[in-house]
Amino acid sequence: MMLGNLNREYLQSTLMQAIMTSAMSNKEISAAALKLPRKSRARLAEELLDSLSGEAQREIDAAWAREVEARIADLDSGKSKTKPVSKVLRQLRSRHRNDSRN
């Protein structure tokens, strides 16, 4: 979504400055945002959602990193064992054949 420089400047100067200085309450920020032109509101919504997904992605990445470390520890301790890929593929193909017959 592309906005003109005027809309972008208005959005940044009015809303972002107010948020940063906490000069406005959430209700006031919301009211000001609702007065923006439709395209500007869409851009603001997009920016806010992007800011949330960035945080969520960091949490997801951290969770996966913990999972990887736990799996490595299980392999190192002997708690988990590996299988050759050829064996895994044979098992999957066999399971698929059996499922498709039912």
C-alpha positions in Angstrom: 0.0 0.0 0.0 1.6 3.3 -1.1 0.8 6.6 0.5 1.6 10.1 -0.6 4.3 12.0 1.3 1.7 14.3 2.8 -0.4 11.5 4.3 2.7 9.7 5.6 4.0 12.9 7.2 0.6 13.6 8.7 0.4 10.1 10.1 3.9 10.2 11.5 3.7 13.7 12.9 0.3 13.6 14.5 -0.1 10.0 15.7 3.4 8.7 16.2 4.5 11.8 18.0 1.5 11.6 20.3 2.2 8.0 21.0 5.9 8.6 21.7 5.2 11.5 24.1 2.1 9.9 25.7 0.4 13.2 25.2 -2.8 11.5 24.2 -4.8 8.7 25.7 -5.6 5.5 23.8 -9.1 6.9 23.1 -7.7 10.1 21.8 -5.2 8.3 19.6 -8.0 6.1 18.3 -10.2 9.1 17.6 -7.4 10.8 15.7 -6.7 7.7 13.7 -10.3 7.4 12.7 -10.2 10.9 11.3 -7.4 9.9 8.9 -8.3 9.3 5.2 -9.1 5.6 4.5 -5.7 4.9 2.9 -3.9 6.4 5.8 -5.9 4.3 8.3 -5.1 1.2 6.3 -1.4 2.0 6.4 -1.5 2.7 10.1 -3.3 -0.6 10.7 -0.7 -2.4 8.6 2.1 -0.8 10.5 0.6 -1.7 13.9 0.0 -5.3 12.8 3.5 -5.5 11.5 4.8 -4.4 14.9 2.9 -7.2 16.6 3.9 -9.9 14.2 7.6 -8.9 14.6 7.3 -9.5 18.3 5.4 -12.7 17.8 8.0 -13.9 15.3 10.8 -13.3 17.8 8.9 -15.4 20.3 8.4 -18.2 17.7 12.1 -18.1 16.8 13.1 -18.3 20.5 10.7 -21.3 21.0 12.2 -23.1 18.0 15.7 -22.4 19.2 14.8 -24.0 22.6 13.3 -27.0 20.8 16.4 -27.5 18.7 18.6 -27.3 21.8 16.4 -29.8 23.6 16.5 -32.2 20.6 20.3 -31.9 20.4 20.6 -32.6 24.1 18.4 -35.7 23.7 20.6 -37.0 20.8 23.8 -36.3 22.8 22.5 -38.1 25.9 21.2 -41.1 23.9 17.6 -40.4 24.9 16.7 -40.0 21.2 18.0 -42.1 18.4 18.3 -41.3 14.7 17.2 -43.5 11.8 18.6 -43.6 8.3 16.4 -41.6 5.9 15.9 -44.6 3.7 14.3 -46.5 6.6 12.0 -43.5 7.4 10.9 -43.2 3.8 10.2 -46.9 3.5 8.0 -46.7 6.7 6.2 -43.7 5.3 5.5 -45.3 2.0 4.3 -48.4 3.7 2.0 -46.4 5.9 0.7 -44.4 3.0 -0.1 -47.6 1.0 -1.9 -49.1 4.0 -3.9 -45.9 4.5 -5.0 -45.7 0.9 -6.3 -49.2 1.0 -8.7 -48.4 3.8 
